[in-house]
Amino acid sequence: MSRAAIKPTTDPDAPPQIAVVGGGLAGLAAAIAAADGGAQVTLYERAPRLGGATWSFQRNGRWFDNGQHVFMRCCTEYRAFLDRLGVTDHVAEQARLSVPVTRPGRRLARISRTGAPAPLHLARSLLRYGPLSVADRLRAVRTALALRRLDPDDPETDETSFGGWLRIRGESDRAIAGLWDLICLPTVNLRADDASLSLAVKVFRTGLLDDTDSADLGWTRVPLSALHGDAAARVITAQGGSIQLQAQVEAVDHGPSVTADGQRIDAEAVILAVPHDTVDSLLPPETVAGQAELADLGISPIVNVHFVFDRQIMDVPFTAALDSPVQFVFDRTEAANWAGDEPGETTGVRSRGEQVVAVSQSAAFDEIGDRPAELIERYQSALADLFPLSAEADVLDAVVTREHRATFAGRPGTRRLRPGPTTAIDGLYLAGAWTDTGWPATMEGAVRSGNQAARMALNYCRGANASTPAWQDQRERTIA
């Protein structure tokens, strides 16, 4: 690693200057971790807000999120990130995994766990899971045990389709749709037939099979912008960092340097935390291993349809759906009517008895181009089949949100296309859920990548200075 790439500071005791390009979760995690390590951070974001794919907007006095996001107890770095932001009281977490599964005209089913050691903690739920036949339930238990034995880091595993592997083991179409896709779709953002077996193994092993409590779910009780972007901005600025919104970054180059709004800014280290399909346009050729192939990672879209009903139509915080066009439904009433820094502080609209629900559709390749009116009509009708009370309710408002490029597409062969954090430019590092974290494109993967890039940038800056500067002793916070 050449030290000549770092310009010496005029003050050897001055903190290193680290630039972060991109204000999504990966960039926010990187900026905060770098600042906690004593760096002077400048964050550049082209949008007028922080948060990347997790943002919110107001409409008719209510908050709506662009998409629905949940996390698991095994998402240790994301949960630590929330703690660092001081917003852990803004999320809800299950004491034990319980996923309601709703079907038109049928009894509610559940995927849940007991307190037994893994993987026995799921056995009772699988053996009682009503949407599947008895034969499919027994087969599912055997399949889960087989998944537990697979290595997600095996290249051969990554080249295999999850759905293909399930069918080799005798899993029926009904079992794949009624069980395996319920978990694969919201985590990998692809159906089992299209998803890499490696990513599925990571989800099922780390999230469900290796530890008893790893799959207990959590979700935000406030708008996503309040949970992530607004809270992160407070932390970064409190550390003396600078946030440049609506900054048009044109290039990241040797130096390392950032060219933003026509001005070249030199830094001691740069962390590039942008979507994979924009990396090549910002960097010199061959800066990243396989840079020309990054576009092959593809994209997978997500569509959400938000409804405001004049009364309560569902009595669970969220539910998966089967035998329906709907995938997942979330009760977002509390967050929609949030009016302050604390959950439960609402605008008063809820006192009229309304309920705000969001239909979330992963891998929405077929729906992404549909007109809002079509989507609203389709999913209002589907909700009436799932929740008969909605057929009697009035819709006070409805809005469609789309993330055309929500995630990379974790298809077979994906792993070899995902670069690590290092580049051919000294002092330049990559972050993003699309980098080689071993995780699918989740909030946990994004935060992990940001933390890793910050560690490497800080270590590089420390190695580039001959003496031990004062900033290195200011903070000894461990960046986990």
Number of C-alpha atoms within 10 A of each C-alpha: 11 9 14 10 18 21 14 14 13 7 8 15 14 15 22 28 21 30 31 31 29 29 30 29 32 32 34 30 31 38 35 27 27 30 27 21 25 23 29 22 29 21 24 25 24 17 16 9 18 26 26 22 19 22 21 20 14 12 10 6 13 20 23 29 23 25 25 23 18 15 21 22 20 18 21 16 21 22 21 14 24 20 12 16 21 14 20 16 15 20 16 14 17 14 11 17 23 17 19 17 24 25 17 17 10 11 11 14 19 20 18 19 24 17 11 13 13 17 18 16 19 22 20 14 19 23 18 16 20 17 23 20 14 14 12 21 22 15 18 25 19 12 16 20 14 12 20 18 10 15 16 22 14 11 15 13 22 25 18 19 22 26 22 17 18 21 15 10 14 14 20 17 12 13 21 21 19 20 21 21 20 21 20 24 19 21 23 28 29 24 23 25 20 19 27 30 30 30 28 28 27 21 21 19 23 18 22 26 24 15 16 21 24 20 26 21 21 19 19 23 21 31 27 26 22 22 25 23 22 16 18 27 23 12 19 24 15 11 16 13 22 17 19 17 16 13 18 15 19 16 18 25 18 17 20 22 22 25 17 18 12 11 10 15 13 20 23 26 29 30 30 28 31 23 19 24 18 11 21 18 11 16 18 16 12 13 18 22 16 13 19 14 15 20 16 15 21 16 18 21 22 24 25 25 23 27 24 22 21 19 19 17 22 20 9 11 14 20 22 23 23 19 15 15 13 20 20 22 24 20 22 25 26 22 24 28 25 24 19 12 12 13 18 15 14 18 15 11 15 17 8 9 12 19 23 29 25 26 26 23 25 27 23 19 15 8 17 20 12 9 10 17 11 11 19 19 11 14 19 21 15 21 23 16 17 23 18 15 14 21 16 13 16 13 17 13 13 18 16 19 17 19 17 16 15 21 26 26 24 27 26 22 21 22 26 14 19 22 20 19 23 19 15 15 22 21 29 29 24 30 36 30 29 32 25 20 22 18 27 27 22 23 25 24 25 28 29 29 30 32 26 22 31 33 18 19 29 24 13 19 19 17 13 20 17 9 10 12 16 13 18 17 10 12 13 11 10 9 15 12
